[in-house]
Amino acid sequence: MDMYQACRHHMNRRVRIQTRCGECYEGVIVNVDRDNVYLRTSGDARISGWFGPGFGFGPGFGLLTLSLFTLLAIFLI
């Protein structure tokens, strides 16, 4: 299963995503397109990605955009 299909399969579920660089992110997959996965994160999640303009889910929440190319693994948590 490619990363696009894996992300689609895990939509609206809490996941931990590991990138090829070894970074890990936790959140809920809220969207995926052919290039990116969009992860809704909480205030305690590790954040080091790009936040799109106008995205937000209240205090302590944001939308993290990760390139599908950089993903190594997805784990349900």
Phi, psi and omega per residue, in radians:
M1 nan 2.255 3.116
D2 -1.370 2.935 -3.048
M3 -1.111 -0.615 3.097
Y4 -1.036 -0.879 -3.130
Q5 -1.150 -0.669 3.115
A6 -1.088 -0.743 3.125
C7 -1.163 -0.737 3.105
R8 -1.055 -0.708 -3.128
H9 -1.149 -0.502 -3.093
H10 -1.784 0.265 3.124
M11 -0.963 2.453 3.095
N12 1.107 0.402 3.078
R13 -2.093 2.642 3.098
R14 -1.387 2.223 -3.063
V15 -2.357 2.858 2.907
R16 -2.036 2.213 -3.129
I17 -1.945 2.270 3.068
Q18 -1.921 2.338 3.128
T19 -1.667 2.941 3.104
R20 -1.110 -0.385 3.121
C21 -1.458 -0.068 3.135
G22 1.617 0.011 3.116
E23 -1.377 2.594 3.110
C24 -2.159 2.479 3.135
Y25 -2.331 2.524 3.101
E26 -2.149 2.484 3.107
G27 2.931 -2.912 -3.140
V28 -1.936 2.260 3.097
I29 -1.281 2.046 -3.121
V30 -1.829 -0.308 3.117
N31 -2.879 2.757 3.046
V32 -2.634 2.426 3.004
D33 -2.209 -3.012 -3.053
R34 -1.181 -0.248 -3.107
D35 -1.985 -0.536 -2.966
N36 -2.399 2.747 2.937
V37 -2.030 2.461 -3.078
Y38 -1.980 2.101 -3.009
L39 -2.021 2.109 3.042
R40 -1.438 2.119 -3.055
T41 -1.926 2.763 3.036
S42 -1.780 3.026 -3.084
G43 -1.077 -0.399 -3.101
D44 -1.672 0.036 -3.138
A45 -1.385 2.675 3.074
R46 -1.288 2.219 -3.078
I47 -2.180 2.091 3.004
S48 -2.618 0.445 3.141
G49 -1.928 -2.975 -3.097
W50 -1.514 2.357 3.039
F51 -1.823 2.144 -3.137
G52 -1.210 2.620 3.129
P53 -1.141 2.349 3.079
G54 1.444 -0.008 3.124
F55 -1.563 2.518 3.087
G56 2.978 2.660 -3.104
F57 -2.310 0.685 -3.136
G58 1.635 -3.131 -3.097
P59 -1.043 2.295 3.087
G60 1.415 0.076 -3.121
F61 -2.131 2.585 3.102
G62 -2.724 3.018 3.111
L63 -1.963 2.071 -3.123
L64 -1.739 2.263 3.115
T65 -1.854 2.147 3.123
L66 -2.135 2.382 3.085
S67 -1.205 2.330 3.099
L68 -1.050 -0.539 -3.131
F69 -1.075 -0.531 -3.068
T70 -1.507 -0.159 -3.056
L71 -1.343 2.424 3.097
L72 -1.891 -0.786 -3.076
A73 -2.666 2.701 3.069
I74 -2.258 2.283 -3.140
F75 -2.171 2.356 2.984
L76 -1.285 2.420 3.076
I77 -2.258 nan nan
